[in-house]
Amino acid sequence: MIRLEKITPANVWDIINLKVAKEQKTFVASNKGSIIAAYAAIGTGCVAFPFGIYDDKKPVGFLMIGYNEAVLYDYDDDFKAPEIAKNNYSLWRLMIDKKYQKRGYGKQAVKLALDFIRTWPCGKAEYCFLSYEPENEVAAKLYHSFGFTENGEKDGDETVAVLKL
């Protein structure tokens, strides 16, 4: 049984030091970069919830939930936000350390993320969205198992999928 734990000064380096396999590096941003993005979002109208994924006391992954990510695109002229990113929740980041993959942690983490989102920490929303690299078939299969479906939008080169909450 896994749990989500907020990122704090006590655990931040444990989470930053988690890594995916070399062949997966193009599929997910670094945990360090993601945690920096979470704190850079403060005061923008976007809310980020960065969590360590733990099996008992052992950190096995990183997950970040977002709300209203669309406002962050206002700071980058090179990208346009997917429409779904406005006033909806997102599964912004998900990674499981290379040593702990293929043990069901990713599936359990997505369930915990959706449970958290459905507590409506930023108020009600209609959708949760996410994006993934089109060649990341493992991620696509995982997200489809929860009912996420592609909506035709792109986030840069990534495929956008949505789930009605």
C-alpha positions as CSV (number, residue, x, y, z in Angstrom):
1,M,0.0,0.0,0.0
2,I,1.5,3.3,-1.0
3,R,0.8,6.9,0.1
4,L,1.5,10.4,-1.1
5,E,3.6,12.7,1.1
6,K,3.9,16.5,0.5
7,I,7.4,17.6,-0.5
8,T,9.1,19.2,2.5
9,P,12.7,20.2,3.4
10,A,12.9,16.8,5.1
11,N,12.2,14.7,2.0
12,V,13.0,17.0,-1.0
13,W,16.4,15.5,-1.7
14,D,15.1,11.9,-1.5
15,I,12.6,12.7,-4.2
16,I,15.0,14.7,-6.3
17,N,17.4,11.8,-6.3
18,L,14.9,9.4,-7.8
19,K,15.6,8.6,-11.5
20,V,13.9,6.9,-14.4
21,A,15.8,4.5,-16.7
22,K,18.0,6.1,-19.3
23,E,15.6,5.2,-22.2
24,Q,12.8,7.0,-20.3
25,K,14.5,10.3,-19.7
26,T,12.7,11.9,-22.7
27,F,9.3,10.9,-21.3
28,V,9.4,12.9,-18.1
29,A,10.9,16.1,-16.7
30,S,13.3,15.8,-13.8
31,N,11.9,15.8,-10.3
32,K,14.2,18.8,-9.5
33,G,12.8,20.8,-12.4
34,S,9.3,19.8,-11.6
35,I,9.6,20.9,-7.9
36,I,11.1,24.2,-9.1
37,A,8.1,24.6,-11.4
38,A,5.7,24.0,-8.6
39,Y,7.2,26.8,-6.5
40,A,7.6,29.1,-9.5
41,A,3.8,28.7,-10.0
42,I,3.0,30.3,-6.7
43,G,1.1,33.6,-7.2
44,T,0.4,33.0,-10.9
45,G,-3.1,31.6,-10.6
46,C,-1.8,28.1,-11.1
47,V,-1.7,25.8,-8.1
48,A,0.8,22.8,-7.9
49,F,0.7,20.0,-5.4
50,P,4.1,18.1,-5.5
51,F,4.1,14.8,-3.7
52,G,6.6,12.0,-3.0
53,I,5.2,8.5,-3.6
54,Y,6.1,6.3,-0.7
55,D,5.9,2.6,0.1
56,D,6.0,2.7,3.9
57,K,9.0,4.9,4.5
58,K,10.7,4.2,1.2
59,P,10.4,6.9,-1.6
60,V,9.5,5.2,-4.9
61,G,8.4,8.0,-7.1
62,F,7.1,11.5,-7.6
63,L,3.7,12.9,-8.5
64,M,2.5,16.4,-9.1
65,I,-1.0,17.6,-9.5
66,G,-1.9,20.9,-11.0
67,Y,-4.8,23.2,-11.3
68,N,-5.3,25.9,-14.0
69,E,-1.9,25.2,-15.7
70,A,-3.0,27.4,-18.6
71,V,-1.9,30.6,-16.9
72,L,1.7,29.4,-17.0
73,Y,1.7,29.5,-20.8
74,D,1.3,33.3,-20.5
75,Y,5.0,33.4,-19.6
76,D,6.2,31.6,-22.7
77,D,5.5,33.0,-26.1
78,D,6.6,29.7,-27.8
79,F,3.7,27.6,-26.5
80,K,0.0,27.9,-26.4
81,A,-1.9,26.2,-23.5
82,P,-4.3,23.4,-24.4
83,E,-7.9,24.6,-23.9
84,I,-8.5,21.9,-21.3
85,A,-5.7,23.4,-19.1
86,K,-8.0,26.3,-18.1
87,N,-9.6,25.9,-14.7
88,N,-9.2,22.1,-14.7
89,Y,-7.0,19.7,-12.7
90,S,-4.0,18.0,-14.2
91,L,-1.9,15.0,-13.5
92,W,1.1,17.2,-14.2
93,R,3.9,14.8,-13.4
94,L,4.2,11.1,-12.6
95,M,7.4,9.1,-12.3
96,I,8.4,5.9,-10.6
97,D,12.1,5.3,-9.9
98,K,13.8,2.8,-12.2
99,K,14.4,0.4,-9.2
100,Y,10.6,0.2,-8.4
101,Q,9.0,0.0,-11.8
102,K,6.7,-2.9,-12.8
103,R,5.4,-3.3,-9.3
104,G,2.0,-1.5,-9.6
105,Y,3.2,1.7,-8.0
106,G,2.2,3.9,-11.0
107,K,-1.3,2.5,-11.0
108,Q,-1.7,3.0,-7.3
109,A,-0.3,6.6,-7.6
110,V,-2.8,7.6,-10.3
111,K,-5.6,6.3,-8.1
112,L,-4.4,8.3,-5.2
113,A,-4.0,11.4,-7.4
114,L,-7.6,11.1,-8.6
115,D,-8.8,10.6,-5.0
116,F,-7.0,13.8,-4.0
117,I,-8.3,15.7,-7.0
118,R,-11.9,14.7,-6.1
119,T,-11.5,16.4,-2.7
120,W,-11.6,19.6,-4.8
121,P,-8.7,21.4,-3.1
122,C,-9.1,24.3,-5.6
123,G,-12.8,24.0,-6.1
124,K,-14.9,21.9,-8.5
125,A,-13.7,21.3,-12.0
126,E,-15.1,19.3,-14.9
127,Y,-11.9,17.5,-16.0
128,C,-8.5,16.1,-15.1
129,F,-6.1,16.2,-18.0
130,L,-2.6,15.0,-18.6
131,S,-0.1,14.8,-21.5
132,Y,2.4,12.2,-22.5
133,E,4.9,11.6,-25.3
134,P,3.1,9.7,-28.1
135,E,5.7,6.9,-28.1
136,N,5.3,6.3,-24.4
137,E,3.0,3.3,-24.8
138,V,3.3,2.2,-21.2
139,A,2.0,5.6,-20.0
140,A,-0.8,5.6,-22.5
141,K,-2.0,2.1,-21.4
142,L,-1.9,3.1,-17.8
143,Y,-3.9,6.3,-18.4
144,H,-6.4,4.6,-20.6
145,S,-7.1,2.0,-17.8
146,F,-8.4,4.9,-15.7
147,G,-10.7,6.2,-18.5
148,F,-8.5,9.0,-19.9
149,T,-9.1,9.5,-23.6
150,E,-7.3,11.7,-26.1
151,N,-9.2,14.9,-26.9
152,G,-7.2,15.8,-30.1
153,E,-5.2,18.6,-28.4
154,K,-1.4,18.7,-28.1
155,D,0.8,20.2,-25.4
156,G,3.9,20.9,-27.5
157,D,4.6,17.5,-29.0
158,E,2.7,15.6,-26.3
159,T,-0.7,14.0,-26.6
160,V,-3.4,15.4,-24.3
161,A,-5.8,13.0,-22.7
162,V,-8.8,13.9,-20.4
163,L,-11.0,12.3,-17.8
164,K,-14.4,13.7,-16.9
165,L,-14.5,14.0,-13.1
